[in-house]
């Protein structure tokens, strides 16, 4: 992050001007060639298009990364796959040719009741990824899908459409996951999640980590395989990020979860670089150099996730925030708290709050996203307004004494931004606000307060924080700071440091959160347990043990 900070308005203007100049320089000056490459390395048409490869000439299984679906709408599903016969070759083992991919959608997994079928083109410019938006489907239905290339058939995936916009949906069950460092353990939690009866999975960030993965897979300590040296470096280039996604998606447990449920994804920092803020990198590199890296990371993210066409990036920019509805039961406003934020105050980390962090001009969402969110709440008719996002929303003090510090990377480093969101929810008449959060590698159940400094103040919503899939390795039920964190934050109702995920069942009258954890991830095969369950009643915010 930046090395020095000045709280004066004049200095903030200078920093904003410098960022604007850096972006302008990236787009029009020394970075022009690279920016042009990102803008024009798109599939061509007509005579200029890449030649087509006959699918019958694909000699090895191209579906090594599995299948996925995402962003369910009432009449549409998004289907994804990538063709990569050889995972860790830069081109995935395919020549730079177009490949025609057949797809099928059916009401049963044996495909005896087909609903839709068609073809899509896997372009070499997108590393042979496929995003199929199937339209004109019945709302609120389960479907099965698969892909074909030549003689090869993909695994079968299961997905669903959302209920119709005005449907009186009585129940919805979601899961939330985050933070899956490959080198810190096995994705066992995903194997269990694949068996859960949930309607949709929200991935809240850190789908991959930019750090090097050694030949033995870090904490996985492989003895029966050796990972290639190309993975043993930090991701910086587009090819680096593509290869890292290939590694992560090669995991069978992650593939199983994607095949079982539609995912709704949003990123945090590690999909690009640790704790970056907008166009400001963690490390002291030229801004235009970081924007090149961000462009590479964003492009690889879109290529490898079940995202729709509006999310396709342009250079270093990608509009990831979006809105989904599930009948009149739930509205989901998926946030991006990384791309538009102000730089972290006081050099980042845990700091004593002060004038810099409390500057009212600071933002975590950016002004446009903030307006979009609050305007969406004003028009919402949903029973539950759910905010899937990345970093802890509630105040979280590190100790119960007056010299407490707060995380400058979370909403605590942007309290004015948080207050504007809470004020917006109140003015919009939102009565059942639920925030879904990842990032911190622990599970929390939190009451959101009108004034976090006053434990007796009104409870205005709930926050459910999911632990990591693997990040932090095995963890413990009571981390070393458990007692002082619980004492310092009376609005914190539950705290657990194991790995796993959370499920949330939304109903007309209440919502129930089940925290599901595994006892270890550094060896495979761990069982899963519900370590705690909490309920909040519609119209009466606040969490109680179930």
C-alpha positions in Angstrom: 0.0 0.0 0.0 1.1 3.6 0.0 3.9 4.4 2.4 2.7 7.8 3.6 -0.7 9.3 4.3 -2.0 12.9 4.7 -5.5 13.6 5.8 -5.8 17.0 4.3 -8.4 17.5 1.5 -5.7 18.9 -0.7 -3.6 15.8 -0.4 -6.5 13.6 -1.1 -7.2 15.6 -4.3 -3.5 15.2 -5.3 -3.7 11.4 -4.7 -6.9 11.2 -6.8 -5.3 13.2 -9.6 -2.3 10.9 -9.5 -4.4 7.8 -9.8 -6.3 9.4 -12.7 -3.1 10.3 -14.4 -1.8 6.7 -13.9 -4.9 5.3 -15.4 -4.8 7.7 -18.3 -1.1 6.9 -18.8 -1.9 3.2 -18.8 -4.6 3.7 -21.5 -2.9 6.3 -23.7 0.8 6.3 -22.9 3.5 3.8 -22.0 0.9 1.0 -21.3 -0.9 1.6 -24.6 0.5 -1.5 -26.3 -0.5 -3.8 -23.5 -3.9 -2.2 -23.1 -4.5 -2.6 -26.8 -3.6 -6.2 -26.6 -6.2 -6.8 -23.8 -8.8 -4.8 -25.8 -8.2 -6.6 -29.1 -7.2 -10.1 -28.1 -10.8 -11.1 -28.6 -12.3 -13.6 -31.0 -12.3 -12.4 -34.6 -14.9 -13.0 -37.2 -14.9 -13.9 -40.8 -11.7 -14.6 -42.6 -9.6 -13.3 -39.7 -11.0 -15.8 -37.3 -8.9 -18.6 -36.0 -9.3 -21.9 -37.9 -11.6 -24.5 -36.5 -10.4 -27.7 -35.0 -12.5 -30.8 -35.7 -13.6 -32.0 -32.2 -12.9 -35.6 -33.4 -9.2 -34.7 -33.4 -9.2 -34.0 -29.7 -7.4 -37.1 -28.6 -7.5 -36.6 -24.8 -10.3 -35.8 -22.4 -10.8 -32.0 -22.7 -13.1 -31.7 -19.6 -10.4 -32.0 -16.9 -11.7 -28.8 -15.2 -15.3 -30.0 -14.9 -18.4 -28.0 -15.4 -20.2 -25.2 -13.5 -23.3 -23.0 -13.6 -24.0 -19.6 -12.1 -26.1 -16.5 -11.6 -29.5 -18.2 -11.8 -32.3 -16.0 -13.3 -36.0 -16.9 -13.4 -35.8 -17.9 -17.1 -32.2 -18.5 -17.7 -29.1 -20.5 -16.5 -25.5 -19.8 -17.3 -23.4 -22.9 -18.1 -19.6 -23.0 -18.0 -16.7 -25.3 -19.0 -13.2 -25.1 -20.3 -11.4 -27.4 -22.7 -8.0 -28.3 -21.3 -6.7 -31.8 -22.1 -3.3 -31.0 -20.5 -3.8 -28.8 -17.4 -0.4 -27.2 -17.0 0.5 -26.5 -20.6 0.1 -22.8 -21.4 -2.5 -23.5 -24.1 -4.2 -26.3 -22.1 -2.9 -28.8 -24.7 -5.0 -27.5 -27.6 -3.8 -25.6 -30.7 -4.9 -22.0 -31.3 -8.0 -23.0 -33.0 -11.7 -22.6 -32.4 -13.5 -25.7 -31.2 -17.3 -26.3 -31.5 -18.8 -27.5 -28.2 -22.2 -29.1 -28.0 -24.3 -28.6 -24.9 -27.5 -30.2 -23.6 -30.0 -29.2 -20.9 -32.5 -31.7 -19.6 -35.0 -32.2 -16.7 -33.3 -35.5 -15.7 -29.7 -36.6 -15.3 -30.1 -39.4 -17.9 -31.1 -36.8 -20.5 -34.3 -38.6 -21.5 -36.3 -35.3 -21.2 -34.2 -32.8 -23.1 -35.2 -29.1 -22.8 -32.6 -27.3 -24.9 -29.5 -28.2 -26.9 -27.1 -26.2 -29.0 -23.5 -25.4 -29.8 -21.0 -22.8 -28.5 -17.6 -21.9 -29.7 -14.6 -22.3 -27.5 -12.2 -19.6 -28.6 -8.4 -19.8 -28.1 -8.3 -16.2 -27.1 -10.4 -17.1 -24.0 -8.3 -20.2 -23.4 -11.1 -22.4 -24.8 -13.6 -21.4 -22.0 -17.3 -21.6 -22.8 -20.1 -19.4 -21.3 -23.6 -20.5 -22.5 -26.6 -18.4 -21.5 -29.6 -20.6 -21.9 -32.8 -18.6 -22.2 -36.6 -19.1 -22.1 -36.7 -21.7 -19.4 -39.3 -22.3 -16.8 -38.6 -20.5 -13.5 -37.9 -22.3 -10.3 -36.9 -25.6 -11.9 -33.9 -28.0 -11.5 -32.1 -28.9 -14.7 -29.1 -31.1 -15.7 -26.5 -30.2 -18.3 -23.5 -31.6 -20.1 -21.1 -30.7 -22.9 -19.7 -32.8 -25.8 -16.6 -32.4 -28.0 -16.0 -35.1 -30.6 -16.3 -38.4 -28.7 -15.8 -36.8 -25.3 -18.6 -36.1 -22.9 -18.3 -33.9 -19.8 -19.5 -34.7 -16.3 -23.1 -34.0 -15.7 -23.9 -30.8 -13.8 -27.1 -29.9 -11.9 -28.4 -26.3 -11.8 -31.7 -24.5 -11.4 -33.5 -21.3 -12.4 -34.6 -18.8 -9.9 -38.3 -18.5 -9.0 -40.3 -15.9 -11.0 -39.9 -12.3 -9.8 -43.3 -12.1 -8.1 -43.5 -15.7 -6.9 -44.5 -16.3 -3.3 -41.4 -18.5 -2.6 -41.6 -19.9 0.9 -38.1 -21.2 1.4 -34.6 -20.9 0.0 -31.4 -22.5 1.2 -28.0 -21.1 0.3 -24.4 -21.9 1.2 -21.6 -19.4 1.6 -17.9 -20.2 1.1 -14.6 -18.3 0.8 -10.8 -18.4 1.0 -9.5 -21.6 -0.5 -5.7 -21.6 -0.5 -4.7 -24.7 -2.4 -1.4 -25.1 -0.6 -2.9 -25.0 2.9 -5.0 -28.1 2.7 -7.6 -30.3 1.0 -10.9 -29.0 -0.2 -12.8 -31.6 1.9 -15.5 -29.1 2.8 -16.5 -28.9 -0.8 -17.0 -32.7 -1.0 -19.5 -32.3 1.8 -21.1 -29.2 0.3 -21.7 -31.1 -2.9 -24.0 -33.5 -0.9 -25.9 -30.6 0.7 -29.5 -29.8 -0.4 -28.9 -26.1 -1.2 -30.4 -23.9 -4.0 -27.3 -21.8 -4.6 -23.7 -21.2 -3.3 -22.2 -17.8 -2.8 -18.5 -17.6 -3.1 -17.4 -14.5 -1.2 -13.8 -14.2 -2.4 -10.3 -15.6 -2.5 -11.2 -18.3 -4.9 -7.4 -18.6 -5.5 -4.3 -17.2 -4.0 -1.5 -15.5 -6.0 1.3 -17.1 -4.0 3.6 -19.8 -5.2 2.6 -23.5 -4.9 5.5 -25.8 -4.6 6.0 -29.3 -6.1 4.3 -31.1 -3.2 1.3 -28.8 -3.0 2.3 -27.2 0.3 0.4 -28.6 3.3 -1.1 -31.3 1.0 2.4 -32.8 1.1 1.9 -34.9 -2.1 4.0 -38.1 -2.3 2.3 -39.6 -5.3 2.5 -36.6 -7.7 4.7 -33.6 -8.4 3.3 -30.2 -9.4 5.1 -28.4 -12.2 7.6 -25.7 -11.5 5.6 -23.2 -13.5 3.2 -23.0 -10.4 6.1 -22.2 -8.0 6.0 -18.5 -8.5 3.6 -15.6 -7.7 0.9 -14.9 -10.4 1.6 -11.7 -12.3 0.9 -12.4 -16.0 -2.3 -13.6 -17.7 -0.8 -17.0 -18.3 0.2 -17.2 -14.6 -3.4 -16.6 -13.5 -4.8 -19.1 -16.1 -2.5 -21.8 -14.9 -3.4 -21.1 -11.3 -7.1 -21.5 -12.1 -6.3 -24.8 -13.8 -4.6 -26.0 -10.6 -7.5 -25.0 -8.3 -10.2 -26.4 -10.7 -8.3 -29.6 -11.0 -9.3 -30.4 -7.4 -12.1 -33.1 -7.5 -13.9 -31.8 -4.5 -14.2 -28.3 -5.9 -15.4 -29.7 -9.2 -18.0 -31.8 -7.4 -19.4 -28.7 -5.6 -19.6 -26.8 -8.9 -21.3 -29.6 -10.6 -23.9 -30.0 -7.8 -25.0 -26.4 -7.4 -25.1 -23.0 -9.2 -22.5 -20.6 -7.9 -22.7 -16.8 -7.5 -19.2 -15.5 -7.3 -17.5 -12.3 -6.2 -13.8 -11.7 -5.6 -11.8 -10.2 -2.8 -8.1 -9.4 -3.0 -6.1 -12.6 -3.6 -7.7 -13.2 -7.1 -5.4 -10.3 -8.0 -3.0 -9.3 -5.2 -3.1 -9.2 -1.4 -4.9 -6.1 0.0 -4.9 -4.1 -3.1 -7.2 -1.0 -3.1 -8.7 0.1 -6.4 -5.7 0.8 -8.6 -3.2 1.0 -5.7 -1.1 -2.1 -5.3 0.2 -3.7 -2.1 3.8 -3.3 -3.1 5.6 -0.2 -4.4 5.3 -0.8 -8.2 4.3 1.8 -10.9 0.5 2.2 -11.1 0.5 1.3 -14.8 2.3 -1.9 -14.1 -0.2 -2.9 -11.5 -3.1 -2.1 -13.8 -1.6 -4.5 -16.3 -1.6 -7.2 -13.6 -5.1 -6.3 -12.6 -6.2 -6.6 -16.2 -4.7 -10.1 -16.4 -6.3 -11.2 -13.1 -9.7 -9.9 -14.1 -9.6 -11.5 -17.5 -8.6 -14.9 -16.1 -11.3 -14.6 -13.4 -14.0 -14.1 -16.0 -12.7 -16.8 -18.2 -12.8 -19.4 -15.4 -16.0 -18.5 -13.5 -19.7 -19.0 -14.4 -20.3 -15.4 -15.2 -22.5 -13.8 -17.8 -21.6 -11.5 -20.6 -22.2 -8.2 -18.8 -19.4 -9.1 -16.4 -16.7 -9.6 -19.1 -13.9 -7.2 -18.3 -12.5 -4.4 -20.5 -8.8 -4.0 -19.7 -8.4 -3.5 -15.9 -12.1 -2.8 -15.3 -14.9 -5.3 -14.6 -18.3 -4.6 -13.3 -18.8 -7.4 -10.9 -21.5 -6.0 -8.6 -25.0 -7.2 -9.6 -28.4 -8.1 -8.3 -30.3 -11.4 -8.2 -33.8 -12.1 -6.9 -35.4 -15.3 -5.7 -39.1 -14.5 -6.0 -40.4 -12.2 -3.3 -38.4 -14.0 -0.6 -34.9 -12.7 -1.2 -33.0 -10.0 -3.0 -29.2 -10.5 -3.3 -27.0 -7.4 -3.9 -23.6 -8.8 -4.7 -20.9 -6.3 -3.9 -17.3 -5.6 -5.1 -15.5 -4.0 -2.2 -12.0 -4.2 -3.8 -12.1 -2.5 -7.2 -13.4 1.0 -6.2 -12.2 1.5 -2.6 -10.0 4.2 -1.1 -6.5 3.2 0.0 -6.4 1.6 3.4 -5.8 4.2 6.2 -2.6 4.4 8.2 -0.7 2.0 6.0 -3.2 -0.9 6.4 -3.2 -3.6 9.1 -4.7 -3.2 12.6 -4.5 0.4 13.7 -6.0 2.8 16.3 -8.9 4.5 14.5 -8.5 8.2 13.9 -9.1 11.2 11.6 -7.7 9.4 8.5 -9.8 6.2 8.8 -12.8 8.2 9.8 -12.6 10.7 7.0 -16.2 10.9 5.6 -14.9 11.0 2.0 -13.5 7.5 2.2 -15.3 4.7 0.5 -15.2 0.9 0.3 -17.7 0.6 -2.6 -17.2 3.7 -4.7 -20.0 6.3 -5.1 -21.7 4.6 -8.1 -22.0 1.2 -6.4 -23.2 2.8 -3.2 -26.0 4.6 -5.1 -26.9 1.4 -7.0 -27.2 -0.5 -3.8 -29.4 1.9 -1.9 -31.6 2.6 -5.0 -32.0 -1.2 -5.3 -33.2 -1.4 -1.7 -35.7 1.4 -2.3 -37.3 -0.7 -5.0 -37.0 -4.0 -3.2 -40.1 -5.9 -2.3 -38.2 -8.9 -0.9 -38.7 -10.3 2.5 -34.9 -10.7 3.0 -32.4 -8.3 1.6 -29.1 -10.1 1.6 -25.7 -8.5 0.9 -23.1 -11.0 -0.2 -19.7 -9.3 0.1 -16.1 -9.7 1.2 -14.8 -8.2 4.4 -16.3 -8.0 7.9 -19.0 -5.3 8.0 -19.5 -5.0 11.8 -17.1 -3.2 14.1 -14.6 -5.7 15.4 -12.2 -4.6 18.2 -9.1 -6.6 18.9 -9.3 -6.1 22.7 -11.7 -4.9 25.4 -9.7 -1.9 26.5 -9.6 1.7 25.4 -6.4 1.1 23.3 -8.2 -1.2 20.9 -7.3 -1.4 17.2 -9.4 -2.1 14.1 -8.7 -3.7 10.8 -8.1 -1.0 8.2 -8.8 -3.5 5.4 -12.4 -4.2 6.6 -15.4 -1.8 6.9 -13.8 -0.7 10.2 -11.3 1.2 8.1 -14.2 2.9 6.3 -16.7 3.7 9.0 -18.3 6.6 7.1 -18.9 4.3 4.2 -20.5 1.7 6.5 -22.7 4.3 8.1 -24.0 5.5 4.7 -24.9 1.9 3.9 -26.8 1.5 7.2 -28.5 4.9 6.8 -29.5 3.9 3.2 -31.0 0.6 4.4 -33.0 2.5 7.1 -34.2 5.2 4.7 -35.2 2.5 2.2 -37.3 0.7 4.8 -35.2 -2.5 4.8 -36.4 -4.5 7.8 -34.5 -7.8 7.3 -31.0 -7.0 6.4 -28.5 -9.9 6.3 -24.8 -9.4 5.3 -22.8 -12.5 4.1 -19.1 -12.2 4.6 -15.8 -14.1 4.0 -12.2 -13.1 4.2 -11.2 -13.7 7.9 -10.9 -17.6 8.0 -13.2 -17.9 11.0 -16.9 -18.2 11.5 -18.9 -15.3 13.1 -22.5 -14.7 14.0 -23.0 -11.0 14.5 -25.8 -8.6 15.4 -25.5 -5.4 13.4 -26.0 -2.4 15.7 -27.2 1.2 15.0 -24.2 2.3 17.2 -21.5 -0.3 17.8 -20.1 1.8 20.7 -23.4 1.3 22.5 -24.2 -2.4 23.1 -27.8 -1.4 24.0 -28.4 0.4 20.8 -30.9 -0.9 18.3 -30.1 -4.1 16.3 -30.6 -3.3 12.6 -29.6 -6.6 10.9 -27.4 -9.7 11.1 -24.0 -10.6 9.7 -23.1 -14.2 8.9 -19.4 -14.7 8.3 -18.3 -18.0 6.8 -14.9 -19.5 7.6 -12.4 -20.5 5.0 -12.4 -23.7 3.0 -8.6 -24.2 3.7 -6.9 -20.9 4.4 -5.3 -21.0 7.9 -4.9 -24.8 7.7 -6.7 -26.8 10.4 -7.6 -24.0 12.8 -9.2 -24.6 16.2 -12.7 -24.2 17.8 -11.4 -21.4 20.1 -8.5 -19.4 18.5 -6.0 -17.9 20.9 -7.7 -14.5 20.9 -11.2 -16.0 21.5 -11.8 -14.6 25.0 -10.7 -11.1 24.4 -12.5 -10.8 21.0 -15.8 -12.0 22.5 -15.4 -9.6 25.5 -14.5 -6.7 23.2 -17.5 -7.2 20.9 -20.8 -7.9 22.7 -22.6 -7.9 19.4 -20.6 -11.0 18.4 -22.7 -14.0 19.3 -20.5 -16.9 17.9 -16.8 -17.3 17.0 -15.1 -20.5 15.7 -11.8 -21.0 14.0 -12.3 -24.3 12.1 -12.5 -24.7 8.3 -15.8 -25.3 6.5 -18.8 -23.3 5.3 -22.2 -22.0 6.4 -25.7 -22.7 5.1 -28.6 -20.3 5.6 -32.2 -21.3 5.2 -34.4 -18.3 4.5 -38.1 -18.6 5.2 -41.1 -16.3 5.4 -40.9 -16.0 9.2 -37.2 -16.7 10.1 -33.7 -17.5 8.8 -31.5 -20.2 10.2 -27.7 -20.3 9.9 -25.9 -23.6 10.3 -22.1 -23.4 10.7 -20.5 -26.5 9.2 -16.9 -27.3 10.0 -14.3 -30.1 9.5 -11.7 -30.9 12.1 -8.7 -30.9 9.7 -7.8 -30.1 6.1 -4.1 -31.0 6.0 -5.1 -34.6 5.4 -8.1 -35.6 3.3 -11.3 -37.3 4.4 -12.4 -35.3 7.4 -16.0 -35.6 8.5 -18.3 -32.5 8.7 -20.2 -31.3 11.8 -22.7 -28.6 12.5 -20.9 -26.8 15.4 -23.6 -24.1 15.9 -26.9 -22.9 14.6 -28.5 -19.5 15.0 -31.9 -18.1 14.1 -33.1 -14.6 13.4 -36.9 -13.7 13.1 -38.3 -11.7 10.2 -39.0 -8.2 11.5 -37.1 -8.8 14.7 -33.4 -8.6 13.8 -30.9 -10.3 16.1 -29.5 -13.8 16.4 -30.4 -16.4 18.9 -29.2 -20.0 19.3 -31.4 -22.4 17.4 
